[in-house]
């Protein structure tokens, strides 16, 4: 038996958090179609309940250990050695919480803007939430893959049914892109399963050592799935289309949670399963990250569509995340994980904010705005805080994440660190340009008389503002979750590495 | 609860109060929380912090741990030593007076509460910057003041030029911060900590070490010092990143006085002085600081003599004076640099506020539309002259003592570029009084040349030469503005008396006070030389005033003739050496072009999307062709079957 801490609570907390939204979805299913208000309240109620239950994870988590906690394990398909196996550690726990929080915000923001097929919409939102939390909690590859693929279906529907004019193209592109990557990962999973003597147990697989060539092949197989999800350059082009066409809630889920799964995959699988390959591939990964940072930022300078700009900025920001992860030192990794959380909060918030004006104007064109700070001052203030967090200003969460990543990246490779810093300059450029075009200067006559944010919209954004400042001013409440797990991960990566370096050295000496 | 903690946190509280209650509750009383807070900070500084620092007590305490990741550990902590104490005096004094002045200046403005909220936030960030005990907190304050500067420059955000100027300031500063940030990383990699005390204590240990930086082997102290200096170049508007400061004049005048003269822009000088243990290790870095400072000082002074916008002239003057401070730091005379920072804060804030008083009265920034204002605004005129005399370095005034110390330090230092920068500094000593008095003569003397834009909208831009319409509307500013002016004028005269050099019978108390932090450079020069250097710069300064008087009081048609005669030089100066245009065409435009025409149009849309849409397209085409085989016609299938059978039989026969 592995070193895990079984769930000590009187109820299976992770299963509860995963399946509460499903329960909500079932309730909505049996609700009469005309009772839209009830549908919404069921969705809101279940998502709030899910979040409250998940808070226990936050308070009861033992930060002193890297071991999986709140573990549940039940035999599921014994013939194939498949288990229903759940648990969280310092790397995954924060994303469970973020997913639960995001669900609430998505329900709130869609309250008035989704008018067609209301039942189906909220069912999709709740199911996506459930599957996403499942991905972060799974400790069995079979179960993981199930959640990983299942998540695509409601997301595909959210984009394809409730999206913008070009939604069908975007939805299919999103689906195919991610599916192609995932299928390669599936092959990788099966190879691991067979090699390790028919085991899907992720923790058990992590304790084994794999031949270097096999690691290399599997690294790239998993890379295909994760790189698409992150998305890393050059497989990022589904993201702008999907983000732009998705309804607000869809963009928020995509930005806040779904694209985190790629980076999470690198952390959970690629690094510990294939440590030597990961180390060997570091230069390639750092290069791709730096390209993503700069490319994503430069491309933002030429955008005319509000959502597209924020979507491309995600490419740049996620480049920072992968840079931090493959810096393979503690600052980089912790910065990377924190930045995943930050990006979820900030970009999620930016998409929510865009949704708020989109509901009023039904325009995503930057040129249709101007002088909005005079018309909607409270909204302008909120948007400003998120802009600053996105730019990485000290005092906001963005700063902490970026600083640690750049510190780690710089320590790992000075050139990568320096080049990544240029992304910050361009980042300030496009975000301030965007803010100026929308909020400053003369009032565009198309936006005269728009009402400022109402209470529902304000409530949606307030939790995110709190997180922006909380993480910015006292990041240790979040960093402290990671220390033990990241330390353990690094030990695992480095333990295998010593041998590899020596081999390389011997080869060099022989050659000389 | 430590008393000194109130110094930064009082303004922060005022900010929070104003943001939450300012708009709906406080409205035209929104200045009260901000003023009470900053005056409170001022009193704590004067009554508690300064006496302790003068008694030689240094405070270095952590408040809480900000960030931990592996061995990386920084706190929010405070260091109060003589250098911090000086900065606290400068910041709280100027901020208090400028806050009070702003009550009159901003009266009736739509965003009154917003203005005071930002001013309080700025004060908080500036105080955090100077009080921090580590590089992270310095960086926090550094970016924070930059942010407030962005907000306040773009305060009239419905105006495009104001919004543009704010953005420009922010982005240009990011270029400097780029180097600064990497410098901070290098410090962490080298020393394993970001706290001042251990870094500076171990600084000497890295002497002579080299490090591989992006393929070059460079001297470690030089690298760190120059990277840090990048940040100072941006924040303190030195060449080549000086371009944002003149544009920053789009902000309300109290902002220009506080942020863009007295406090924020001096943060770069403060940082260099704070990091003197690192800078001292590298001659290259020191010489760079001195040369950049001297060049900026001379370069911007020459621009100032041709400008017509009252605030921009003073802004260029600020660049010039900041250059002198860096010049001092670069020759090792940090105390002289900080001394000038301190006296400059008074006379430059005064110049700006007096200019604001003028603008408040005539509603234009163009000195060509002013003239003859001295009879309407006697107090403003008097304080303006005092500020100009101080800025120009006329003996007896604050500015004289600090400027003289800088010029003497440059002359007498061991620095290999000392004599060169001394010459440049002496040349600046001529330009400074010249452009300042040109400003005074054009503004306050002669005849009024403007209309009154508010009364006569059509006479906006100098079209009504000699018009006396609306002139009677001009009047002196209210007391809430003139009293801060008078108090600052006292500072502009007397603040420098704490640093009178021994040669003039003083005790150089200022330099002595700072000695524990920044040391004291060794001079080599005789008393005679010191008298000579002082005498020379004084004569030059007075001749600058004289020439200004000759041009703008006596032969008032002469400047225009000279401008025509030497139109080439004049145009270069008038267009600020075309630096803005240069950046626009070499950096801004190409970047946008690449973004739009290369990355969006070609790389993303054609190459990557071409492949992404191409692969499914190709598969689709292939299957489309394959589908044609399935025609559904029985005779086609028959033919194919026959052909297949024939093929197999032929194959079998051939292989046999």
HADDOCK unambig.tbl for C-alpha pairs under 7 A between the chains (distance, minus, plus):
assign (segid A and resid 234 and name CA) (segid B and resid 608 and name CA) 6.88 0.50 0.50
assign (segid A and resid 237 and name CA) (segid B and resid 609 and name CA) 6.90 0.50 0.50
assign (segid A and resid 298 and name CA) (segid B and resid 595 and name CA) 5.52 0.50 0.50
assign (segid A and resid 299 and name CA) (segid B and resid 595 and name CA) 5.22 0.50 0.50
assign (segid A and resid 299 and name CA) (segid B and resid 599 and name CA) 6.39 0.50 0.50
assign (segid A and resid 299 and name CA) (segid B and resid 600 and name CA) 6.28 0.50 0.50
assign (segid A and resid 301 and name CA) (segid B and resid 592 and name CA) 6.54 0.50 0.50
assign (segid A and resid 301 and name CA) (segid B and resid 595 and name CA) 6.32 0.50 0.50
assign (segid A and resid 302 and name CA) (segid B and resid 592 and name CA) 6.79 0.50 0.50
assign (segid A and resid 302 and name CA) (segid B and resid 595 and name CA) 5.64 0.50 0.50
assign (segid A and resid 302 and name CA) (segid B and resid 596 and name CA) 5.02 0.50 0.50
assign (segid A and resid 330 and name CA) (segid B and resid 69 and name CA) 6.56 0.50 0.50
assign (segid A and resid 330 and name CA) (segid B and resid 70 and name CA) 5.86 0.50 0.50
assign (segid A and resid 331 and name CA) (segid B and resid 69 and name CA) 5.60 0.50 0.50
assign (segid A and resid 331 and name CA) (segid B and resid 70 and name CA) 6.65 0.50 0.50
assign (segid A and resid 334 and name CA) (segid B and resid 69 and name CA) 6.99 0.50 0.50
assign (segid A and resid 371 and name CA) (segid B and resid 158 and name CA) 6.33 0.50 0.50
assign (segid A and resid 393 and name CA) (segid B and resid 143 and name CA) 6.68 0.50 0.50
assign (segid A and resid 394 and name CA) (segid B and resid 140 and name CA) 5.14 0.50 0.50
assign (segid A and resid 394 and name CA) (segid B and resid 143 and name CA) 6.62 0.50 0.50
assign (segid A and resid 407 and name CA) (segid B and resid 185 and name CA) 5.87 0.50 0.50
assign (segid A and resid 414 and name CA) (segid B and resid 214 and name CA) 6.56 0.50 0.50
assign (segid A and resid 415 and name CA) (segid B and resid 214 and name CA) 5.77 0.50 0.50
assign (segid A and resid 421 and name CA) (segid B and resid 178 and name CA) 6.38 0.50 0.50
assign (segid A and resid 425 and name CA) (segid B and resid 171 and name CA) 6.78 0.50 0.50
assign (segid A and resid 425 and name CA) (segid B and resid 174 and name CA) 5.65 0.50 0.50
assign (segid A and resid 425 and name CA) (segid B and resid 175 and name CA) 6.56 0.50 0.50
assign (segid A and resid 428 and name CA) (segid B and resid 171 and name CA) 6.49 0.50 0.50
assign (segid A and resid 429 and name CA) (segid B and resid 171 and name CA) 6.29 0.50 0.50
assign (segid A and resid 432 and name CA) (segid B and resid 167 and name CA) 6.46 0.50 0.50
assign (segid A and resid 436 and name CA) (segid B and resid 163 and name CA) 6.60 0.50 0.50
assign (segid A and resid 440 and name CA) (segid B and resid 157 and name CA) 5.12 0.50 0.50
assign (segid A and resid 440 and name CA) (segid B and resid 158 and name CA) 5.42 0.50 0.50
assign (segid A and resid 440 and name CA) (segid B and resid 163 and name CA) 6.64 0.50 0.50
assign (segid A and resid 441 and name CA) (segid B and resid 157 and name CA) 5.56 0.50 0.50
assign (segid A and resid 441 and name CA) (segid B and resid 158 and name CA) 3.66 0.50 0.50
assign (segid A and resid 441 and name CA) (segid B and resid 159 and name CA) 5.20 0.50 0.50
assign (segid A and resid 441 and name CA) (segid B and resid 160 and name CA) 5.14 0.50 0.50
assign (segid A and resid 441 and name CA) (segid B and resid 163 and name CA) 6.81 0.50 0.50
assign (segid A and resid 442 and name CA) (segid B and resid 158 and name CA) 4.97 0.50 0.50
assign (segid A and resid 442 and name CA) (segid B and resid 159 and name CA) 6.81 0.50 0.50
assign (segid A and resid 473 and name CA) (segid B and resid 66 and name CA) 6.99 0.50 0.50
assign (segid A and resid 474 and name CA) (segid B and resid 66 and name CA) 5.94 0.50 0.50
assign (segid A and resid 475 and name CA) (segid B and resid 66 and name CA) 6.86 0.50 0.50
assign (segid A and resid 475 and name CA) (segid B and resid 67 and name CA) 6.17 0.50 0.50
assign (segid A and resid 476 and name CA) (segid B and resid 66 and name CA) 6.92 0.50 0.50
assign (segid A and resid 476 and name CA) (segid B and resid 67 and name CA) 5.85 0.50 0.50
assign (segid A and resid 476 and name CA) (segid B and resid 68 and name CA) 6.62 0.50 0.50
